[in-house]
Amino acid sequence: MQVTKPDCRFIAHYLPQFHPIPENDSWWGKGFTEWTNVAKANPLYSGHYQPRLPADLGFYDLRVPEVRQFQADLALAHGIEGFCYYHYWFHGKRLLERPFNEVLTSGEPNFPFCLAWANETWSRRWLGEEKDVLIQQTYSDEDDLNHVRWLLPVFSDPRCIKINGRPLFLIYRPNDLPNPQKTTDIFRIESIKNGLPEPYLIGVNSHCWKLDCRSIGFDHTLCFMPQLSNLPEFMSDESSRAKRIRNKVLGVNCSKLKIYDYENAVTSMLSNMDTYKHSVIPSIFVDWDNTARRGENAIIMANTTPAKFGKALSGITQNIQDRPIEERIVFINAWNEWAEGNHLEPDIKNGLGYLQQIKQIKNFGYTEVSY
């Protein structure tokens, strides 16, 4: 049965990791990029879809302008409004900066963007734990001022995504800021001093699930998905009886692997939103399997299909149709998180399947299909 056609703004998180940098050469080995992990992943059980191999774009290098243009063309053709590039700022030092630098300075591709400051300390772990630190995230008022001054050309670029005329900027761990209200004040005041509108500042609740970010100086809260803490034993790498029972239901005879049904996980995570007393910007994740990064300690979604992703995305878009169009936004995680098995970009198994779900919803509404 056809539902009402949703009118919604889809923005996809974008990882700029796919090119070598000196720091990664030093930390992980010469020539390391995200593809290094992706290509070496192995299946951990019968039917496990690993490695994830790219289709249309191949093992690309983001230093190549034609790659960035192809990505933008592909996203635009399937109903995505723009990319939200992860932005790595460490007290004035930027990492993985080249792709976005070239997007900004060249004017190409002519495709909307915003930035999300991934203000995490980098370590040799891949779930945000600060163990064996590679580069530390630090804060100061002076750094906030330098940061927003660097951001002014981003905010003034005509491609910058806006909400009610205000350039969009996200902070991944708002609660890590020593004084978030002061940081957000500095960002707004300096923007106004330079003749720009106040930035529309969104705090991401990935590590502060219940927080209304408006209470600490932000304009809104992004309800980030997947909320891995909602999964039982998601941090436990040990064998357990509960894991064996869950895995057996999914057809896997193992008491160590952390495997979850995608549809059940999405339903559970989205149900948390019903408990909020504050409004949030919703998001949805495409898939999840970080075997490429964590091997047998990975978190793996089973029974994933483009149709199940489409069903979840459709439900979210329908639920926000009463909002003003400028605020009718859904973030999609992610465009190209290949080492997390979480990507809209086509692979050899699903091709354009996930992107076609977005196009279907954007253009025609969602038609129920069987799994």
N, C-alpha and C positions, 0 to 999 in steps of 0.2 A: 504493500500500500504506500503510495506516495505521500510524503509529509510536506508541510509548507517549505518553500524554498528559503533557506536561511540567508541573511545578509550579514556577512561577518568578515573580519579582517584576520587573516591567517599569517602569522610571523613564525619563521623557523629558526631555531638556534643553530649556529654555524660555528664549527670548530676549525681554527686556522692552523692546525698542527701538521698539515701534510706538506712540509718542506723542511729540510735540515737547517739547524741553527747551531752555532758554536757551543752553546750551553748543553744542548742535548747530545752533541758529539762527545763532550767531556763526561756527561753523566751516564749515558747509555751506550755509547759506542759510535764510531764514525758513520755518518750518514743516516742516523736514526731518524725516523718519522713514525707517525701512527701506523703506517703500512707495515713497518717492521714487526709489530706485534700481530697485526691482522693476518699476515701471511703465514706465520708460524703456528697459529692456533690449530689444535687437533680435536676431533670429536671425543667426548668423554663417555658416551654410551651409544647403543644402537639407535640410529635415527637422529642423532644430535647433529644439527646443521652447523658444522664448522669444517673448514674455515669459511668465513663470509668473503666471497670474491666479487669485486665490482664488475658491472657489465658495461653500460654505455660509455662511462668516463674512464674506465681502466684505473690503474694505479697512478693517479695524476699527481702533479706537482703544482702547488698553488702559486709558485713564482711565475707560472705561465699565464699571460693575460687571456689567451683563448680558452683555457680551462675555466677561469672565473666567469667569462662571458657565457660559456656553455651552461654552467650551473644556473646563472641568472635567467637565461632563456628558458631552461627546463622548468625552473620554479614558476616563472611568470605564466608559462603555458598551462600550468596545472593549478592556478588559482592562489598561489602564495604571494602575498603583498610585498614581503621583503625579508631580508636576513638580519638576525640579531647576532652580530659577531662577538665571540668572547674576546675580552680585552684584558691583557695581563700587564698590570702596572705595579711595580715594586719600588715605591719611594722614588719615582722618577725614571726607573729603569723599566723598559718594556721588553717583553719577550714575544716571539711569534708574531711580530708586528708587521712584517713585510707585506703579506697579502693585503691587509686593510690599508696600510700606507699607500700602496699603489692604487687601490680603489679610490682613495680620497684624493690623491694628487692628480691622477689621470682623468678623473671624471667617468671612468668606465669600470664596470658596466653601469649603464644608466638604470639602476635598480635600487629601490629604497633600502635603507639600512638603519640600524641603531646599534649601540654597543651595550654589552653587559660586562661590568667589571667583575672578573672572577677573582675576588680578593681572598684567595686562599694561599697559605704557605704550600710550596711544592715539596713533596717528599717522595721516597721510593715506594710508597703505598699509593693505591689508586681509588680510595674511597674517602679521602679528606682527612685521614689520620696523619698527625704530625710526627712521623717516625722516620729517622734518617733524613733530616731536613736538607733539601737542595738549595732553596732560596726562601728566605723568611719574609712574610708579609708584615710590614710595620706601618705605623700611622703617625701623623702630626698635623697640626693646623697649617703649617707652612706647606706640607706636602699636599694637603687638600687644595690649597690655593694654586699651587703649581699644576696640580692635576686638572682642575677645571679650566685653567688658562690653556693647557694643551688641548682640552676638549672643545674650546670655542669654535675652531674651524669645522669640527664635526657637527656641532649644533647648528651652525650657520649654513651648512651645505644643503642645497635644495632637495637632495635625496633623503635627508634625515627624516625618519618616520616621526610624525607628530600626533599628539592627542590634544585636540582643541587648540591647535596652533603652537603647542609647546613641544620642543624636541625631547624625544624619549631617551631615557638612560636608566639602566638597571644596575643594581648592586647585589651580587649573589649571596653574600653573607652580611646582611645589614646589622645583625646583632654583634658582629665582631668589631664594628667601629667603636672606638673608645667613647665617643660622644656623637652618636648619629645625628642628633638635632643640630649640633654645631656644624658638622660636615655638610648636611643638606642646606643649611643657611648659607654657608660659604659658597656652595655651588650656585645657589639662586642669586645671591647678591652680586657675585662677580659676573654672572651672565647678564644681569640687568645693567650693570655698570658699562658693559661693552655693547649695549644697544640690542641685546637679544632677549627674547621671552624667557621667563623662568623655565628651566628644564622640568619635564614631567618625570619625577623620580619614583621608581618602582623598587621596592624591596622584595627579594625572592625568599620564600619561606622554606627552602629546602632543608635548612638546619634550625629552623625556629617555627615549627609547624603551626602552632596556635597563635602566633604573633600577628596582631594588626599593625602593619608597618606605619600606618598613619600616626600611631601613638608615639613614634620616635622620629617623626619629621618627614616621612615620605608621603607621596600623593596616593599610593595604592600598593597592594600586595599581590605578587604573582604566586599562585598556588602551583608550585613546581611538581612535575611528575617525571619519573616515578618517585614516590615517597617510600624509599626502600625500608625505612624503619617500621612501616606498616606490615612487613613480611615477617612471619615467625622465624626466629633463629637466623636472621639475615647476616648477623655479624659472627656467628659461630662457625668455625671451620672444623669442628670436631664431629665425629659420628654421633648419631642419636637415634633412639627408637622413633621419635616423632618424624624425623626426616625420612626414615625408612618407610613409614606408613604413608606419608605424603607422596613420596616418590613412587611407591608401588601403585598408587592410584593413577599416576601418570605413565605407568608402564615401564618404570625404571627400578631395577632391583639394586638399590644402593642406599646406605645409611649416612653417607657423608655429603653428597652433592646437594646444593641448595637449588631446587627446581620448583617452580610455581606455575600454575595455570594462568596464562595471560588475562583471560576474561575475568576470572575470579579476582585476580590481583587488582585490575582496573576498577572493578565494581567496588571492592573494599576501599581502595584509596579515594575514589570519588565520593563514597558515602561519608567520609570524614568531613567533607565540605558542608554537609547538612548540619553539622554541629557548630559551625561558625556563627558568631553574632555580628560579623563584619563582612563586607563585600570583598571578593577577591577576583582577580583576573585568572581565568582557568587556563590549564594547559593539559596536554595529553602526550604520552610517550608512544613512539612507534613500536618498539620492541625492546628487549633487554637481554643481553648475553655477553658478559664481559670476560668470557673464557680467554680471549686474546690477551687480556691484561693479567688475570689472576689464576689462570689454569684451573685446577680442580677445586679451588676456593671461590670460583665464580658464582655469581647470582644469575640464574638462567630462567627465562620465561619459555614455557612450553605451549604448544597448540596455538601459536601466533599465526594469523593470516591477515592479509589486507582487509578482508571483509570485517573482521572483528575490530580492527583499528577504525575502519570507517563507521561502524556502528557506534563506537564510543565517541568519536569526533562529532558525529551527527547529534547525539544526545546532548553534548556540551553546547553546541551552537544553538540548538533549539532552546536551551535553558537560559540563554542570555539575550534573546530577541527583544526583551522589553527595555534593554539599555539603549542609550543614545548611540547612534552608529559609530561615532568617533571612539566610543568606549567598548564597542562590541568586538573585542579582541580575544583570540585564542592563540597562545604560543604552542608550537609543536616542537617537541624534543625527540629527534633532532634531524637536521638536514644531513649530517655526515659524521655522526659519532660511530665510526666503523668498529673500533676496538671495544665498544660497548654493545655491538650488535644492534644499534639503535639509529637507523638511517632511512631517510626517504629516498636517497639516491638509489638508482636501480642496481640490484645484484643479479647474479646468474639464476637464482631461484625464483624470485618474485618479479623481476623486471621492473616495469613502471607501475606495478600493482598498487603500491601505497599512494603514489602521486595521483593515480587515476581515481582513487577514493576521494581525495581532496577536490579534484576537478568536478567529480560527480556532485558532491555536496555543494560546492560553490555555484555551479551552473544550474543544477536541476533539483536540489534537495536529495534526500536519501531514500532509496528504495530498498526495502527489506530483502535480504538474500539469505539463502541457507548456507551453513558453514560446511 
